[in-house]
Amino acid sequence: MRIFRIPFSTNVERVALALAHKGSHVEWVDVDPEDRSAVREVSGQDLVPVLQTDKGEVVADSMRIVAWLEARRPDPPLWPAHAGRRAEVDVFIEWFNLVWKGPPNRIAAELERDAPDTRAIEGWSAQLRGWLEQFDNLLGDRDWLLTESFGAADVCAFPFLKYGVLHDPADDELFHRGLADHLPIAGNFANIEAWVHRVDGLPRA
């Protein structure tokens, strides 16, 4: 199988973490962020990552790819075996993608304007700061989000939350700079900070 990617993509890192956890091998296809025609030709849309198998199967969306991998290589698992626990992880992933990612997306879009609305940005920033306390509580008595071992919730959240602790100077993506500026984790939320370093120590495919 091959996966199309671009540099520093948070969604691509999700898949790279999952692949390494599964011990799966992949052919990476690097795409110019300014020319996504190859991605569009394969999947009908411009976003990465996109998985393509030798049989012509195409899967777009990072967490759908992670779920696809889980279904085909269930060990070691990323989701709990118990149906109720698995549902909790699925609800978390849906909330993270549809709710949590809203403020940083809006911040990035606002920063692209000629005259950004600083009051609006501060409001979205406050939302992100408020949610950090919830994440810190989730990690209060365990090493991983929601599960006893590294799992899908960690895969989902880490590539975004890490910007409150780690930021590659070569990464000048506006969305990522917004995360770094509005996620005051380092020195303030010890449980999340330790978790970020814990996940960052894991391999990527």
Backbone hydrogen bonds, N-H to C=O, Kabsch-Sander energy under -0.5 kcal/mol:
donor,donor_aa,acceptor,acceptor_aa,energy
2,R,52,Q,-2.7
3,I,27,E,-2.4
4,F,50,V,-2.5
5,R,29,V,-2.5
9,S,6,I,-1.4
13,E,9,S,-1.9
14,R,10,T,-1.4
15,V,11,N,-1.3
16,A,12,V,-2.4
17,L,13,E,-2.4
18,A,14,R,-2.0
19,L,15,V,-2.9
20,A,16,A,-1.9
21,H,17,L,-2.2
22,K,18,A,-2.0
23,G,19,L,-1.0
24,S,19,L,-2.4
27,E,1,M,-2.2
28,W,26,V,-0.7
29,V,3,I,-2.8
30,D,28,W,-0.6
31,V,5,R,-2.6
32,D,35,D,-0.5
35,D,32,D,-2.0
40,R,36,R,-2.5
41,E,37,S,-2.5
42,V,38,A,-1.5
43,S,39,V,-2.8
44,G,40,R,-2.3
50,V,4,F,-0.9
51,L,59,V,-3.2
52,Q,2,R,-2.8
53,T,57,E,-2.5
56,G,53,T,-1.8
59,V,51,L,-2.4
61,D,49,P,-1.1
65,I,61,D,-2.1
66,V,62,S,-2.2
67,A,63,M,-2.1
68,W,64,R,-2.3
69,L,65,I,-2.5
70,E,66,V,-2.2
71,A,67,A,-2.1
72,R,68,W,-1.4
73,R,69,L,-2.5
86,R,82,H,-2.6
87,A,83,A,-2.1
88,E,84,G,-1.7
89,V,85,R,-1.7
90,D,86,R,-2.3
91,V,87,A,-2.5
92,F,88,E,-2.2
93,I,89,V,-2.5
94,E,90,D,-2.3
95,W,91,V,-2.7
96,F,92,F,-3.0
97,N,93,I,-2.4
98,L,94,E,-2.6
99,V,95,W,-2.7
100,W,95,W,-1.9
101,K,96,F,-1.9
102,G,99,V,-1.5
105,N,101,K,-1.7
106,R,102,G,-2.4
107,I,103,P,-2.7
108,A,104,P,-2.3
109,A,105,N,-2.1
110,E,106,R,-2.4
111,L,107,I,-2.4
112,E,108,A,-0.9
113,R,110,E,-1.5
118,T,116,P,-1.1
121,I,117,D,-2.2
122,E,118,T,-2.2
123,G,119,R,-1.8
124,W,120,A,-2.2
125,S,121,I,-2.6
126,A,122,E,-2.2
127,Q,123,G,-1.6
128,L,124,W,-1.9
129,R,125,S,-2.3
130,G,126,A,-2.4
131,W,127,Q,-2.0
132,L,128,L,-1.2
133,E,129,R,-0.8
133,E,130,G,-0.6
134,Q,130,G,-0.7
135,F,131,W,-2.1
136,D,132,L,-2.7
137,N,133,E,-2.1
138,L,134,Q,-2.2
139,L,135,F,-1.4
140,G,137,N,-1.7
147,T,145,L,-1.2
152,A,78,L,-3.0
155,V,151,G,-2.1
156,C,152,A,-2.4
157,A,153,A,-2.2
158,F,154,D,-2.5
160,F,157,A,-1.6
161,L,157,A,-2.4
162,K,158,F,-2.5
163,Y,160,F,-1.3
164,G,161,L,-2.1
165,V,162,K,-2.4
166,L,162,K,-4.0
171,D,168,D,-2.2
172,D,170,A,-0.9
177,R,173,E,-2.3
178,G,174,L,-2.2
179,L,175,F,-1.7
180,A,176,H,-2.4
181,D,177,R,-2.1
182,H,178,G,-1.6
183,L,179,L,-0.9
185,I,183,L,-2.6
186,A,164,G,-1.9
188,N,185,I,-2.5
189,F,185,I,-2.6
193,E,189,F,-2.6
194,A,190,A,-2.4
195,W,191,N,-1.9
196,V,192,I,-2.9
197,H,193,E,-2.0
198,R,194,A,-2.1
199,V,195,W,-2.9
200,D,196,V,-2.6
201,G,197,H,-1.1
202,L,199,V,-2.1
205,A,16,A,-1.8
